[in-house]
Amino acid sequence: PTTGVLYKEDNYIIMTTVDKEKYKCLLPLIASGNEEEEKDYKGPTPGELLEPLFKQSSCSYRIESYWTYEVCHGKHIRQYHEEKETGQKINIQEYYLGNMIMKNPLSEPEESQELSCGYDLLLSLTQIPTKNIEGQMTPYYPVELGNGTPCSLRQNLPRSSTVMYICHPEAKHEILSVAEVTTCEYEVVILTPLLCNHPKYRFRASPVNDIFCQSLPGSPLKPHNLEQLEKQQEMLKMPFRRVKEEEMPSTKEEKFSSIHKPVAVGSHQLLTVGTTHISKLTDEQLIKEFLSGSYCFHGGVGWWKYEFCYGKYVHQYHEDKESGKTSVVVGTWSKEEHIEWSRKNAARTFYLREDGTQTVRMVSHFYGNGDVCDLTDKPRQVTVKLKCKESDSPHAVTIYMLEPHSCQYILGVESPVICKILDTADEYGLLSVPS
C-alpha cells in the first residue's frame, strides 16, 4: 500500500516462514482520527445535550411480564403493577426506585444546571465510564437518583438508581435494561440519540485494519505453503459448488432479517429496537402470506419476544442457549369467538379525512383460549391492534405488548404493510387482499 495516515514506511516487522522465505509486513497505526476529533471538540457537554429530555418532562416505559418500569427523565423511576379487582377498582402495587434530589424546588433550574455542569467538568477531567453491552465496552453518561421507596431488606434505607444514558442514533429514549445490582440499588440503561453529537459517546465499531506483506529479494511473491493451502481449499470447494445465490429460489428464511433483539453496540449495522425489516417480497406476496397466516411477524425487546401469525395465534417466547426455548400461548384465533367479541367491542376505529370521508385507522382482533394463567386460573387472552404506521422503510414492523390486567394483553402491531389493507376491513374488522 501507499504509506499515509495508517501505514508508515518505518513501522514494519520482518516475517520468516519455515522455508526461510522473508517478507516485510507493514503494520497499521492503531490510532485513527477519532482522538483528534475528541480533542478539538468544543460543542455542548453531555449534560447540555440531554437537557431537552429533562426539560420536556418526557417518560420512557418498559413492560415486562409482571412489572412495568417508568423512567421520567430528570424526575423519577417507578416500578408498578396494575390489577383490576371486582367492581372495576384498580389496585396499584408500586415502588419508586429513585427520585431527583433537589434542595429547594424554587431554585430547581439553576441548581440542576449547576449539578449538571459540575458533573460534566468532573467527567471531562476523568475517564468517561463504560459498561459492557453485548460484548462491547460502551461509554455512558450517568445520572444518580436517590430517595426512593424505603427498602425493608436494608433497614428502611431509600432505594436508589443510576440511569446510564448511551448513544444510539435510531433510538427514541427506550429503556434497554433494568437491573438490581445490589439489594434495592438499580442500574437503568437508556438508549438516546441526543448523546451521539458528542464524539466521546458515539458508537464506534472496533477498527479492523489489514497488514500488508511484501516479498523481499530472493523470496516468492506468496509463500510456498500458502500457495499449496489455497489450491487445496479450491479443490475441496469444487464438488460442492452450488448455483449462484441470485439464481436460487427465495426461501422463507430469506424473507426477513429480524433485528428486534437489544442493540448490538459497536456492530457495523445500527439496530432499531423492536422492529423487523422485510425484504425480497413484493407487497402483494407479503399481504397474501400475512393474511393466510403463513408469514408471521416477530418483535419485542427484553426477556420476552412475541410471534404474531394473523388468524392463527399470538405466542410469547424466550430463547436461552442453555435451556432452549420457553413458549407461552397468549391467544389462539377463533373466528366465531372474535365475531362474538366484536359485537360488544369496536373492531374498527376511523378517522375523518379533510374531504369529509372516513378511513379505517385501526382494527382490533380478539385471540382467546391461551395457556391457563397461574394468577387467575383462566386462559390468557389478547386483543391485537393492527395500525397503519408510515415509515421510511416500507416493510418495517413494530410490535409491543401491554398487560393492563393479569394475563389479559394488548398486542400492538404497526407497519406500512398494514396501511395497504386497513380499508378492506369488514364490520368485524376482518381484512382481505385489496382488489
N, C-alpha and C positions, 0 to 999 in steps of 0.2 A: 504493500500500500504506500501511498504518498505520505510522508511524515506530515504531521499537523498537530491539531489540538490533542488527539488521542494517542498518537504514536510519535515518539522522539527517537531520532537515529541512535542515540547512545543508551536507550532503555531496552536492552535485549539480553537474552541468555543463549549460550551455545548448547544445543542438544545433540547427543551422540547415540545412535542406535546400536543394537547388539552386533550389527555387521560393520561397525566403525564408520557409518555414514554420518556426516556432520551437517547440521542445519542451524542457521541463525534465526532465532524466533523473537520477533518484535512484540513487546508487551504493551498492552493499552494502559494509559494512565487512568487509575480508578476515578480520580476527581473529575467531575463534569462541571458544566456552567452553573449548576444549581447553587453552589456555595456563594458564587459571586452575586447571584440574584438575591440570595438571602441577606448578604452583607449590605447590599445597596438599597434594600427595601426601606422606604420612608413612609409607607402608607399607614392606614388605621391599625391600631393594636387589635388583638383577637377580641378583647372585651368590647371595643368600639364596634367591631364587625357584628357582634352578637346583640348589640344594644336594641336594634329594631325588634328583635324577637321578644326581648324583655318588656319593651315599651308597649307593644300591641296586645299584651296580656293573652297571648295565644297558648293553647294547651295541646299536648300530644297524648294519645291513648294507645295502650297495648292490651289486647283482650286475650287472656289465657283461659284454660278450661274452667277455672273457678273464679280467679281474681281478675279484676280489671285494674290497670295502673294508669294514673292520670298525672302527667307532668305539666304543671302550669309554669312556664318558664320564668325564672326570677321570682317565683312566689312560693309554690309548694309542690310536694309529691304526695299523692294519696293512693292507697291500695283499698279497693272496696269490692263488695259482692252484694248484689241486689236480689231480693227474693220476694215474690208476691205471695202474701198469705190469703187465707179465706177472707172474703169480704173486701177484696181488692186493696188491702193495706200493704204498703211496700215496706219491707224490713231491710234496712241497710246495715251491713257489717263493714266498718271502715277503720283504717289506721292512717295517720299522717306519718310518712317516712322522713319528713323533714320540711322545715319552713325557712324562708329567707329571714335572717335575724336583722332587725333594724332597731336602733336605739330609740329613735324618735320619729314617728310617722310623718311629722311636719317637714323634717329635713331629708325625707326619703330620696328625692332625685339627686341632690348634691352628694349625699352620703354614699349612695350606691355607686355613684360615679367615682368618688374618692377611693372606695374599696376596690373597684374595678381597675382604676389607674395604678393603685399601689400593687395590685396583683400582677398587672401587665409588666410593671417595672421589674418586679421580682423575677418573673419568667424570662424577661429579656436578659437578666444578669446570670440566670442559671440555665441548666439544661432543661429543654421542654420535656415534660413527662410523656412516656409512651406506654401503650398497652398492646399485648399480643392479641390480635384479632385475626382468626383464621390463619395463623402461622406467620402473620406479618406484623412487625413492630410498628404501631401506628401512633403518631403524635395526637394528643388530645388537649383540650382546654378545660380544666376542672372548675366547677362551681360547687362550693360546700353549702349544704343546707342542714340546719340543726333544729333543736327544739320541737321534735316530732312527738307523737303519742308516747306516753311513758311505757317503758318495757318492763314487764313484771319479772322477766328472767334476769334482769340486770338492776336489781334494787330500784326499780321505777326510774331509771335514767332515761332521758328522752331519746327516741330513735333519731338517727342522723344518716345523711346520704351524701355521696359525691356524684354530681352529674358530670359526665365526661362528654364534651361536645367534640365530634370528629368530622372532618371534611368528607362530604360525599356529594359530587356535583349534581346528581339527579335526585337527591333526597328531598323530602318535604318535612323535615324535622321529626322523622319517625323514631320511636324507641326501639333500638336494636336489641337490647337485653336489659334485664333487671336481675341482679344477683345479690344475695345476702352474704357478704364476705366474712363477717363475724356476727355473733348474735346481735340483732337489731341495728346493724350498720350495713348500709346498702351501696351498691355501685350501679348507676344507671347510664347506659351508653346511648347517646342521641346522634343521629346522622343529620348533618345540616350542610347546605351549600354555602352558607354565609362565611364560613371559615376558609373556603377554598381560595379566596382572594389573597390570603396570606401565604407566601411561598413556603414558610416553615411547617404549615399544616396540610399542604397539598398531598394528594395521592401520589405515590411515587413507586413505579414498578422497579424492582431491582434490575439495574442495567446488566445486559449480557453482551460482552464485547469479544470479538474474535481475536485469536492470537495467530498472527501470520508467520509462517516459517519459510525461509529461502534457503535453497541448497548452496553449500559452499563449494569452491572449486574441488573437483575430484569426486563429488557425490552426485548420485542421480537426482533428477527433479523431484521424484517421490521415493521414499524408502522402499526397498525391495519387498519387505514383509507386508507393507501397506498395499502395494500393487496386488500381491497374491490374495490377501484378505478380501479386497474389493471384488476380484474375479470370482472367488468362492461364493460371496454373497449374491452376485449377479446370477450365478449358475443355480443357486438354491431357489431364487425367485422364479426362474423360467417356467417350470412345470405348472406353477400355480397362478400364472398371470391371468388376471380377470379382465372383463370388459371395462372400459373406461367408465368412470363414475357417472358422467353425463349421459351415457348410453343405457345405464341401468334404470329399470322402472323404479319410481319413488316408493319407498316402503313407509309404513305407518310411523316408524321410529324417526324418520327424517322430517316428518311434518312439523314438528315444533322443537325448539330447544328451550327447555324450561329454565328460567332464571329467577325462580321465586325464593331460592334459599337466601339466608342472610348474606350480605355482601362479602365477596372475597376481596378484601382490601389489598391493593397492590397488584392485582391481576391486570392483564392488558385490557380486558373487557370491563367496562364500567357497568355495574349491575343495577337494575331498578328493582327496589324492594316490592314484592307482592305482585309482580307481573310476569306474564308469559308471552313470548313473541312467536308468532306462527309464520312459517314461510313455505314455499313450494306448493301451495294450494291456491287454486283460484277461489274467488269469493263464492261462486256458485257451488263448487265442490264442497267447500268448507261448510256452507249453510246446510247443504243436504246431509252431510255427515254429522253435523252438530245436531240437527233436528231428528235424525234417526237414532241418536244416542251412541253411535259408533265412534264419534270423536268427542273425547272428554276434556274438560278444562281442569287444570291443576293450579293451585295458588296457596297463598298464606305465608306468614313469617312466624318464626318462633318454633316452639316444640311441635305443635300440630300443623299439618298441611291438610289441604282439602281437595277432594276429587269430585267434580260435578259432571254427571252424564245426564243430559237432558232427557226427560221422560223415562229415566231408569232409577237413579239413586244419587244420594249425597253421602260420601264417606269422609271420615276424619282419620288421618293416619300419622304415625311417627315411625321413621326408619332409623335403625340403630345397627352399627356394624356388628356388635356382639349378639344382641338379642333378636335381630331381624326386624320384621315389620309388624307393628301393632295397629290394628284397624278397627274402627268403630263405625257401625252403620247409623248414620244420623237420621236418615229417612229414605223410604222407598216410594216409588211412584205408583199410584192407582188413579186412573182417570176418573173413576166413579167417586172416590173419596175427594179428589180435587174439585170436581163439579159441585159436590155437596158443600164443600168448604167455600167455594166461590159464590154460592147463593147467600152466604152470610157476611162475606168479606169482599172488599173491592179487588177484583182480579186485574183491573186495568186502571191506571191513572192517566189523566190527559193534561195537556196544557194548550192554551189558546194561542194560535199564530196571530201575527199582525193583521192578516187579511180576514180574520174572524173565523177561520176554520179550526177544527180541533185536530190534534195529532196525539198519538199514544206516547207517553213519556216513560212509562214503566209498566211491566206486567209482573204479577205475583203468582207463584205456583206453590201448592201445598204438597209436601212429601212427608207422609206419616209412617207409622209402623217400623220405627228404627229399633236398635238394640234397647233392651229394658234398662232404665236408669236406676242406679243404686239409691239415689236420693229420693225419688218419687215412686219407685216401683211401677212406673208406667213406661211405655215405649217412647223413645225420643222422637221428636218431630221438628221439621224445619220449613220455614217459608223462604222460598228462593225468589229474590227480587232481581229481575233482569232489566238492566238500564242501558240506555244509549249513552256512550261516552266518546266524544270526538278525541282524536289523538293524532300526533304526527306520524305514529306508526299505525298503519291501517289495520294491523292484525294484533294489536296489544290487548291483553285481557287482564283485568284487575279483580281479585277475589278477596273478600274479607268475611269474617264470621263474627256475629254478635250473639250473646246469650242473655237476653233480657230476663228470662226466668230459668230456673234449673231445668236443664235438658230440653228446653224449647228454644230453638235457634232461629236466627235470620241469616241467610247467606246472600251477600251482595255480589252480583256478577255484572261487571261493567265492561263494555267493549264497543268499538266502532262496528264490529260484525253484527252486534245486536241492533244497531241503528237501522240496518238494512231490512230487518224482519219485523220490527215492532208494529208497523202499520197493518200487518196481516193478522193481528190478534183478534180472535172472535170474542163473543160476550164472556166466555170463560177464561179469556187470556191465553188460549192455546194458539201457537204460532204455526205458520206454514211457509213453504218456499214461495217467494214472491213470483207472481206470474209474469 
